[in-house]
Amino acid sequence: MKRVLIVDDAEEVRFSLGLALSGAGFEVQEAPDGREALRLLSESLFDLLVTDLWMPGVDGIALLKRIRTEQPRLKVLVVSGGGPHTPLDFSDALARTWGADGVLLKPIATVDLLCEVNRLLTPVLNPR
């Protein structure tokens, strides 16, 4: 079973993403911020990190930078509704610049979430 860590300071977002992913057969763990996410990532292996960008304390960009240094193969999906005075397209570009494997903009339809998660976690076959 694939393991997913969801990081978002909004409890209702963590709940809805977790419900969709666990319902699709993923093992889900949640963290309210980047600091807790880093602790969980140091203790357990995950197949995918789903993180918000704009959170208090250790935000999604700082988390993404650390992950790309410490666990470069971990797939990262950024989910963002934008930040204070930050347009959505800027959030998307910023996440991709720092190494996000995918970006979804809130609000997120369950079908879009599951399609993107499956895309990220499906190994690419290398035909000979």
C-alpha positions in Angstrom: 0.0 0.0 0.0 1.4 3.4 -1.0 1.9 5.9 1.9 1.0 9.5 1.5 1.8 12.4 3.9 -0.6 15.3 3.7 0.6 18.7 5.0 -1.8 21.6 5.4 -2.5 24.1 8.2 -6.2 23.9 7.4 -7.7 20.9 9.2 -10.7 20.7 6.8 -8.3 20.5 3.8 -6.3 17.7 5.4 -9.5 15.9 6.2 -10.9 16.1 2.7 -7.7 15.1 1.0 -7.1 12.3 3.5 -10.7 11.0 3.0 -10.3 10.9 -0.8 -6.9 9.2 -0.7 -7.7 6.7 2.0 -10.9 5.9 0.2 -8.8 5.1 -2.9 -6.6 2.7 -0.9 -3.7 4.8 0.2 -2.3 4.8 3.7 -2.5 8.5 4.8 -0.8 10.4 7.6 -1.3 14.1 8.3 0.7 17.0 9.5 -0.5 20.6 10.3 2.8 22.2 9.3 6.2 21.7 7.7 7.9 21.2 11.1 5.7 18.2 11.9 6.1 17.0 8.4 9.8 17.0 8.7 9.6 15.0 11.9 7.3 12.4 10.3 9.5 12.2 7.2 12.5 11.5 9.4 10.7 8.6 11.2 8.9 6.9 8.3 9.1 6.4 4.6 6.4 7.8 2.3 5.8 7.4 -1.4 4.2 10.9 -1.8 4.1 14.2 0.0 1.1 16.4 -0.6 1.7 19.9 0.8 0.2 23.3 0.9 2.6 26.2 0.2 1.5 28.9 2.5 1.6 27.8 6.2 2.9 29.4 9.3 6.3 28.3 10.6 8.0 26.0 8.2 6.0 26.7 5.0 5.7 24.5 1.9 8.6 26.1 0.0 11.0 25.6 3.0 9.7 22.0 3.2 10.1 21.4 -0.5 13.7 22.7 -0.4 14.6 20.4 2.5 12.9 17.4 0.8 14.8 18.0 -2.5 18.0 17.9 -0.5 17.3 15.1 1.9 14.9 12.8 -0.1 15.2 13.8 -3.7 13.3 10.8 -5.0 10.2 11.5 -2.9 7.3 12.6 -5.1 5.9 16.0 -4.1 2.4 17.3 -5.0 1.8 20.9 -4.1 -1.8 22.0 -3.4 -2.3 25.7 -3.1 -5.1 28.3 -3.0 -2.5 31.1 -3.3 -1.2 33.1 -0.4 -1.7 36.6 1.0 -1.2 39.0 -2.0 0.0 36.0 -4.1 -1.7 35.1 -7.3 -2.3 31.4 -8.0 -0.1 31.4 -11.1 2.8 32.6 -9.0 2.3 29.9 -6.5 2.3 27.3 -9.3 5.5 28.7 -10.8 7.2 28.9 -7.4 6.3 25.3 -6.5 7.6 24.0 -9.8 10.8 26.1 -9.5 11.7 24.5 -6.2 11.0 20.9 -7.5 7.4 20.0 -7.1 6.5 17.1 -9.3 2.9 18.3 -9.6 0.7 21.3 -8.6 -3.0 21.4 -8.1 -4.8 24.6 -7.3 -7.6 24.7 -4.6 -10.4 24.0 -4.6 -9.5 20.5 -5.8 -11.9 18.0 -7.3 -11.4 14.5 -6.0 -11.1 13.1 -9.5 -8.3 15.6 -10.3 -6.5 14.7 -7.0 -6.7 11.0 -7.7 -5.6 11.3 -11.3 -2.6 13.4 -10.3 -1.6 11.1 -7.4 -1.8 8.1 -9.6 0.2 9.8 -12.3 3.0 10.6 -9.8 3.0 7.2 -8.3 2.8 5.1 -11.4 6.3 4.0 -12.6 7.2 5.0 -16.1 7.9 2.0 -18.2 11.0 2.3 -20.3 10.5 0.4 -23.5 13.5 -1.1 -25.1 
